[in-house]
Amino acid sequence: MAQVLAQIKPVQRIAGGQRVLSNREKAAIIVRLMLAEGAPLPLSALPEHMQAALAEQIGLMRSIDRTTLGAVVDEFMHELQEVGLSFPGGIEGALSMMDGHISTTAASRLRRLAGASSKADPWDRIMMLPSDRLLPVLEQESTEVAAVMLSKLPVPKAAELLGRLPGEKARRVAYAVSMTGNVDPETVRRIGLSLATQLENLPARAFEAGPVERVGAILNVSPAATREDVLKGLEEDDASFAEQVRKAIFTFVHLPKRVLPRDVPKVARIVDQPVLVTALAAAMADPGKVDAAEFVLANMSQRLAQALREEVSTRGKVKEKDAEEAMSAVVQAVRQLESTGELVLIVEEEE
């Protein structure tokens, strides 16, 4: 409907000899009528200059007669019925619609062209970017620019980014936010244009996850011997990277430290019971994993725990390969619940 308001044809002379209404006046009449009826109006979809012009026109008008109102409504309904296809309007809307159908290079070029327009608001594009894309730029920018950036972002995203900054810079940026009250809109817009250009020029990432996460994910499902051998080699080549990978690794033995007790029943429900029995039997026979097995059994119903203990006692010795597969299945169940938001892993710093 917003597009129709923006595209109403020039007014014809209304029957009965009344004066000719302008395009703005007709739109103002329709908006006033719909507001009086309590109908939802997606006026925010219009460009800001059109929203302002519409508000100004409503402020200038006083009253109209019923004949004029009826004629304007008839014409508006005719325009609505004639619409066969509507377009999003603006480069950002077009790019959102064509996401995945055009190359990243072409999309970046179009966004830069849109940024050059005097009517385009660069902050609209910046707000849509994920936090991981904004953080590197925020870390590199001056305290004053970072303060303006956080002030323009939605509060939840600004709070997340502030929490990910180093402590000293986070404090300086937070203080600088209190000093942004007198920054004029044009300066804020120029800062937005500079940041948007900088963000658009960042090289495209071939991988969504970072190297630490990718190596950690691979080692999570690797045999224990392979995992330890790789970590030992990493420590010799790059001790810092190896330490980060160790923190990213999540295996069966990490269950007590990374999973909340209340979430254990969720994990048990989606792991086949024979697989869970195999994992528990192997862990109970390994001094380094007994604590993880007891953690699982202690945080489910007593009835199920007792049944599992009885099956474990009759399971016998578990082959190493079967043990690895069963424990990996439990870990994968935890990861599955985490990906769907049903479970939140404990971060090591929060222990």
C-alpha positions as a Python dict, from the first residue, in 0.01 Angstrom:
ca = {
    (1, 'M'): (0, 0, 0),
    (2, 'A'): (290, 236, 70),
    (3, 'Q'): (395, 204, -295),
    (4, 'V'): (42, 295, -408),
    (5, 'L'): (45, 606, -188),
    (6, 'A'): (371, 706, -352),
    (7, 'Q'): (247, 644, -706),
    (8, 'I'): (-110, 782, -718),
    (9, 'K'): (-164, 936, -1060),
    (10, 'P'): (-214, 1314, -1102),
    (11, 'V'): (-565, 1401, -990),
    (12, 'Q'): (-844, 1452, -1242),
    (13, 'R'): (-1101, 1724, -1187),
    (14, 'I'): (-1351, 1588, -936),
    (15, 'A'): (-1714, 1561, -1051),
    (16, 'G'): (-1926, 1859, -954),
    (17, 'G'): (-1663, 2123, -1029),
    (18, 'Q'): (-1462, 2099, -710),
    (19, 'R'): (-1102, 2216, -715),
    (20, 'V'): (-826, 1986, -837),
    (21, 'L'): (-639, 1814, -555),
    (22, 'S'): (-264, 1767, -565),
    (23, 'N'): (-94, 1431, -535),
    (24, 'R'): (11, 1512, -178),
    (25, 'E'): (-338, 1619, -76),
    (26, 'K'): (-492, 1294, -200),
    (27, 'A'): (-234, 1088, -13),
    (28, 'A'): (-295, 1295, 301),
    (29, 'I'): (-671, 1233, 275),
    (30, 'I'): (-623, 855, 245),
    (31, 'V'): (-379, 843, 536),
    (32, 'R'): (-607, 1056, 756),
    (33, 'L'): (-905, 834, 677),
    (34, 'M'): (-718, 512, 750),
    (35, 'L'): (-576, 648, 1074),
    (36, 'A'): (-928, 743, 1181),
    (37, 'E'): (-1041, 386, 1106),
    (38, 'G'): (-748, 236, 1302),
    (39, 'A'): (-604, 59, 997),
    (40, 'P'): (-232, -35, 1003),
    (41, 'L'): (-20, 187, 779),
    (42, 'P'): (326, 71, 657),
    (43, 'L'): (440, 429, 600),
    (44, 'S'): (790, 347, 723),
    (45, 'A'): (840, 166, 390),
    (46, 'L'): (833, 504, 215),
    (47, 'P'): (1155, 706, 175),
    (48, 'E'): (1206, 947, 465),
    (49, 'H'): (1164, 1259, 248),
    (50, 'M'): (822, 1130, 137),
    (51, 'Q'): (719, 1056, 496),
    (52, 'A'): (816, 1412, 593),
    (53, 'A'): (628, 1563, 296),
    (54, 'L'): (318, 1361, 385),
    (55, 'A'): (328, 1477, 748),
    (56, 'E'): (372, 1839, 637),
    (57, 'Q'): (74, 1813, 402),
    (58, 'I'): (-150, 1667, 674),
    (59, 'G'): (-52, 1960, 894),
    (60, 'L'): (-158, 2210, 626),
    (61, 'M'): (-502, 2062, 556),
    (62, 'R'): (-824, 2141, 741),
    (63, 'S'): (-1145, 1969, 616),
    (64, 'I'): (-1297, 1824, 298),
    (65, 'D'): (-1655, 1746, 198),
    (66, 'R'): (-1799, 1397, 161),
    (67, 'T'): (-1817, 1414, -219),
    (68, 'T'): (-1444, 1490, -244),
    (69, 'L'): (-1362, 1218, 8),
    (70, 'G'): (-1566, 963, -188),
    (71, 'A'): (-1396, 1056, -516),
    (72, 'V'): (-1047, 1027, -366),
    (73, 'V'): (-1127, 692, -204),
    (74, 'D'): (-1271, 558, -533),
    (75, 'E'): (-957, 658, -719),
    (76, 'F'): (-734, 505, -450),
    (77, 'M'): (-925, 175, -462),
    (78, 'H'): (-896, 175, -839),
    (79, 'E'): (-519, 217, -810),
    (80, 'L'): (-500, -73, -564),
    (81, 'Q'): (-697, -300, -795),
    (82, 'E'): (-475, -209, -1090),
    (83, 'V'): (-152, -309, -911),
    (84, 'G'): (-27, -636, -1061),
    (85, 'L'): (322, -646, -916),
    (86, 'S'): (509, -432, -666),
    (87, 'F'): (883, -382, -620),
    (88, 'P'): (1071, -323, -293),
    (89, 'G'): (1199, 23, -381),
    (90, 'G'): (1560, 123, -333),
    (91, 'I'): (1887, -65, -372),
    (92, 'E'): (1872, -226, -27),
    (93, 'G'): (1527, -369, -91),
    (94, 'A'): (1634, -500, -431),
    (95, 'L'): (1948, -660, -287),
    (96, 'S'): (1749, -827, -9),
    (97, 'M'): (1512, -972, -268),
    (98, 'M'): (1799, -1091, -490),
    (99, 'D'): (2013, -1228, -208),
    (100, 'G'): (2180, -1547, -324),
    (101, 'H'): (2107, -1475, -690),
    (102, 'I'): (2380, -1219, -762),
    (103, 'S'): (2750, -1225, -680),
    (104, 'T'): (2896, -1072, -364),
    (105, 'T'): (3109, -838, -579),
    (106, 'A'): (2805, -705, -766),
    (107, 'A'): (2611, -658, -440),
    (108, 'S'): (2903, -466, -284),
    (109, 'R'): (2930, -239, -587),
    (110, 'L'): (2558, -159, -580),
    (111, 'R'): (2572, -82, -208),
    (112, 'R'): (2863, 157, -263),
    (113, 'L'): (2664, 331, -535),
    (114, 'A'): (2366, 355, -302),
    (115, 'G'): (2590, 508, -35),
    (116, 'A'): (2683, 786, -274),
    (117, 'S'): (2319, 897, -295),
    (118, 'S'): (2235, 1196, -77),
    (119, 'K'): (1910, 1033, 33),
    (120, 'A'): (2051, 694, 131),
    (121, 'D'): (2115, 636, 500),
    (122, 'P'): (2434, 432, 540),
    (123, 'W'): (2337, 334, 894),
    (124, 'D'): (2050, 125, 757),
    (125, 'R'): (2307, -102, 592),
    (126, 'I'): (2542, -104, 890),
    (127, 'M'): (2261, -207, 1129),
    (128, 'M'): (2184, -512, 914),
    (129, 'L'): (2539, -650, 931),
    (130, 'P'): (2620, -927, 1182),
    (131, 'S'): (2821, -845, 1494),
    (132, 'D'): (3118, -1053, 1377),
    (133, 'R'): (3149, -827, 1073),
    (134, 'L'): (3127, -506, 1277),
    (135, 'L'): (3365, -603, 1559),
    (136, 'P'): (3697, -579, 1366),
    (137, 'V'): (3608, -229, 1241),
    (138, 'L'): (3494, -121, 1587),
    (139, 'E'): (3824, -240, 1736),
    (140, 'Q'): (4030, -46, 1482),
    (141, 'E'): (3837, 281, 1487),
    (142, 'S'): (3903, 573, 1721),
    (143, 'T'): (3714, 596, 2050),
    (144, 'E'): (3495, 880, 1919),
    (145, 'V'): (3392, 698, 1599),
    (146, 'A'): (3329, 377, 1797),
    (147, 'A'): (3104, 574, 2034),
    (148, 'V'): (2899, 711, 1742),
    (149, 'M'): (2875, 363, 1591),
    (150, 'L'): (2744, 207, 1915),
    (151, 'S'): (2500, 497, 1960),
    (152, 'K'): (2344, 430, 1618),
    (153, 'L'): (2320, 51, 1653),
    (154, 'P'): (2022, -125, 1818),
    (155, 'V'): (2081, -152, 2194),
    (156, 'P'): (2116, -536, 2208),
    (157, 'K'): (2376, -538, 1929),
    (158, 'A'): (2562, -240, 2080),
    (159, 'A'): (2572, -414, 2420),
    (160, 'E'): (2705, -734, 2261),
    (161, 'L'): (2982, -548, 2076),
    (162, 'L'): (3078, -345, 2383),
    (163, 'G'): (3111, -666, 2583),
    (164, 'R'): (3348, -810, 2321),
    (165, 'L'): (3585, -512, 2325),
    (166, 'P'): (3899, -522, 2544),
    (167, 'G'): (3823, -388, 2892),
    (168, 'E'): (4014, -59, 2866),
    (169, 'K'): (3876, 31, 2522),
    (170, 'A'): (3524, -69, 2628),
    (171, 'R'): (3543, 176, 2920),
    (172, 'R'): (3675, 459, 2701),
    (173, 'V'): (3408, 398, 2436),
    (174, 'A'): (3130, 384, 2697),
    (175, 'Y'): (3245, 719, 2837),
    (176, 'A'): (3269, 868, 2486),
    (177, 'V'): (2904, 771, 2421),
    (178, 'S'): (2807, 1021, 2691),
    (179, 'M'): (2983, 1293, 2489),
    (180, 'T'): (2796, 1235, 2161),
    (181, 'G'): (2490, 1444, 2248),
    (182, 'N'): (2608, 1749, 2049),
    (183, 'V'): (2726, 1569, 1734),
    (184, 'D'): (2534, 1710, 1437),
    (185, 'P'): (2338, 1473, 1207),
    (186, 'E'): (2554, 1545, 901),
    (187, 'T'): (2870, 1441, 1086),
    (188, 'V'): (2698, 1119, 1197),
    (189, 'R'): (2595, 1054, 838),
    (190, 'R'): (2949, 1110, 707),
    (191, 'I'): (3083, 871, 971),
    (192, 'G'): (2822, 618, 858),
    (193, 'L'): (2927, 656, 493),
    (194, 'S'): (3293, 604, 584),
    (195, 'L'): (3217, 296, 794),
    (196, 'A'): (2982, 150, 532),
    (197, 'T'): (3250, 188, 264),
    (198, 'Q'): (3507, 29, 492),
    (199, 'L'): (3276, -262, 573),
    (200, 'E'): (3185, -318, 208),
    (201, 'N'): (3555, -329, 115),
    (202, 'L'): (3633, -607, 361),
    (203, 'P'): (3736, -920, 167),
    (204, 'A'): (3471, -1191, 144),
    (205, 'R'): (3527, -1480, 383),
    (206, 'A'): (3562, -1826, 229),
    (207, 'F'): (3464, -1991, 561),
    (208, 'E'): (3192, -1887, 804),
    (209, 'A'): (3379, -2017, 1108),
    (210, 'G'): (3729, -1914, 1212),
    (211, 'P'): (4033, -2147, 1198),
    (212, 'V'): (4012, -2228, 1570),
    (213, 'E'): (3648, -2336, 1543),
    (214, 'R'): (3713, -2538, 1226),
    (215, 'V'): (4011, -2727, 1370),
    (216, 'G'): (3824, -2782, 1698),
    (217, 'A'): (3520, -2921, 1516),
    (218, 'I'): (3738, -3165, 1320),
    (219, 'L'): (3921, -3283, 1631),
    (220, 'N'): (3593, -3323, 1820),
    (221, 'V'): (3503, -3623, 1605),
    (222, 'S'): (3857, -3754, 1556),
    (223, 'P'): (3986, -4058, 1749),
    (224, 'A'): (4144, -3965, 2081),
    (225, 'A'): (4491, -4077, 1969),
    (226, 'T'): (4471, -3863, 1655),
    (227, 'R'): (4340, -3568, 1854),
    (228, 'E'): (4623, -3576, 2106),
    (229, 'D'): (4887, -3628, 1837),
    (230, 'V'): (4759, -3325, 1640),
    (231, 'L'): (4740, -3107, 1950),
    (232, 'K'): (5095, -3203, 2046),
    (233, 'G'): (5216, -3100, 1701),
    (234, 'L'): (5022, -2773, 1717),
    (235, 'E'): (5177, -2690, 2054),
    (236, 'E'): (5523, -2730, 1904),
    (237, 'D'): (5440, -2505, 1606),
    (238, 'D'): (5211, -2246, 1768),
    (239, 'A'): (5141, -2281, 2140),
    (240, 'S'): (4889, -1994, 2143),
    (241, 'F'): (4682, -2141, 1859),
    (242, 'A'): (4698, -2486, 2019),
    (243, 'E'): (4564, -2345, 2346),
    (244, 'Q'): (4271, -2182, 2167),
    (245, 'V'): (4194, -2509, 1986),
    (246, 'R'): (4199, -2700, 2316),
    (247, 'K'): (3938, -2459, 2450),
    (248, 'A'): (3725, -2507, 2138),
    (249, 'I'): (3733, -2888, 2164),
    (250, 'F'): (3432, -3045, 2328),
    (251, 'T'): (3438, -3421, 2390),
    (252, 'F'): (3262, -3666, 2622),
    (253, 'V'): (3501, -3592, 2907),
    (254, 'H'): (3399, -3224, 2900),
    (255, 'L'): (3031, -3293, 2975),
    (256, 'P'): (3047, -3200, 3348),
    (257, 'K'): (3218, -2867, 3270),
    (258, 'R'): (3018, -2761, 2964),
    (259, 'V'): (2664, -2898, 3007),
    (260, 'L'): (2416, -2778, 3268),
    (261, 'P'): (2277, -3061, 3483),
    (262, 'R'): (1919, -2973, 3386),
    (263, 'D'): (2002, -3034, 3018),
    (264, 'V'): (2126, -3393, 3061),
    (265, 'P'): (1775, -3548, 3023),
    (266, 'K'): (1736, -3367, 2687),
    (267, 'V'): (2057, -3526, 2564),
    (268, 'A'): (1958, -3871, 2691),
    (269, 'R'): (1624, -3849, 2509),
    (270, 'I'): (1776, -3807, 2163),
    (271, 'V'): (2056, -4063, 2197),
    (272, 'D'): (1956, -4422, 2126),
    (273, 'Q'): (1968, -4614, 2454),
    (274, 'P'): (2207, -4888, 2326),
    (275, 'V'): (2446, -4614, 2210),
    (276, 'L'): (2420, -4436, 2546),
    (277, 'V'): (2484, -4763, 2730),
    (278, 'T'): (2793, -4826, 2517),
    (279, 'A'): (2926, -4477, 2586),
    (280, 'L'): (2863, -4507, 2961),
    (281, 'A'): (3013, -4856, 2980),
    (282, 'A'): (3331, -4741, 2806),
    (283, 'A'): (3354, -4429, 3022),
    (284, 'M'): (3302, -4624, 3348),
    (285, 'A'): (3599, -4842, 3253),
    (286, 'D'): (3824, -4542, 3187),
    (287, 'P'): (3951, -4357, 3499),
    (288, 'G'): (3973, -4032, 3301),
    (289, 'K'): (3607, -4047, 3196),
    (290, 'V'): (3433, -4195, 3500),
    (291, 'D'): (3337, -3848, 3625),
    (292, 'A'): (3163, -3770, 3295),
    (293, 'A'): (2965, -4097, 3309),
    (294, 'E'): (2862, -4035, 3671),
    (295, 'F'): (2761, -3679, 3580),
    (296, 'V'): (2524, -3811, 3314),
    (297, 'L'): (2372, -4076, 3542),
    (298, 'A'): (2336, -3839, 3838),
    (299, 'N'): (2133, -3585, 3642),
    (300, 'M'): (1854, -3799, 3502),
    (301, 'S'): (1562, -3971, 3665),
    (302, 'Q'): (1663, -4234, 3923),
    (303, 'R'): (1458, -4495, 3742),
    (304, 'L'): (1634, -4443, 3408),
    (305, 'A'): (1974, -4414, 3576),
    (306, 'Q'): (1923, -4744, 3755),
    (307, 'A'): (1816, -4916, 3433),
    (308, 'L'): (2123, -4782, 3254),
    (309, 'R'): (2355, -4892, 3536),
    (310, 'E'): (2214, -5245, 3513),
    (311, 'E'): (2270, -5254, 3137),
    (312, 'V'): (2621, -5114, 3177),
    (313, 'S'): (2707, -5384, 3430),
    (314, 'T'): (2615, -5656, 3178),
    (315, 'R'): (2761, -5480, 2875),
    (316, 'G'): (3111, -5618, 2915),
    (317, 'K'): (3426, -5470, 2767),
    (318, 'V'): (3369, -5219, 2486),
    (319, 'K'): (3591, -5210, 2180),
    (320, 'E'): (3784, -4885, 2140),
    (321, 'K'): (3623, -4808, 1805),
    (322, 'D'): (3271, -4865, 1943),
    (323, 'A'): (3351, -4651, 2245),
    (324, 'E'): (3472, -4362, 2027),
    (325, 'E'): (3162, -4378, 1807),
    (326, 'A'): (2921, -4395, 2102),
    (327, 'M'): (3084, -4104, 2286),
    (328, 'S'): (3090, -3900, 1964),
    (329, 'A'): (2718, -3967, 1924),
    (330, 'V'): (2653, -3821, 2271),
    (331, 'V'): (2863, -3515, 2188),
    (332, 'Q'): (2684, -3471, 1856),
    (333, 'A'): (2351, -3483, 2040),
    (334, 'V'): (2470, -3200, 2264),
    (335, 'R'): (2579, -2998, 1958),
    (336, 'Q'): (2245, -3063, 1790),
    (337, 'L'): (2054, -2929, 2091),
    (338, 'E'): (2287, -2630, 2104),
    (339, 'S'): (2228, -2546, 1737),
    (340, 'T'): (1848, -2548, 1786),
    (341, 'G'): (1871, -2330, 2097),
    (342, 'E'): (1742, -2598, 2334),
    (343, 'L'): (2071, -2609, 2520),
    (344, 'V'): (2339, -2351, 2601),
    (345, 'L'): (2691, -2471, 2665),
    (346, 'I'): (2879, -2326, 2960),
    (347, 'V'): (3161, -2099, 2846),
    (348, 'E'): (3490, -2186, 3012),
    (349, 'E'): (3531, -1835, 3157),
    (350, 'E'): (3193, -1872, 3333),
    (351, 'E'): (3287, -2186, 3524),
}
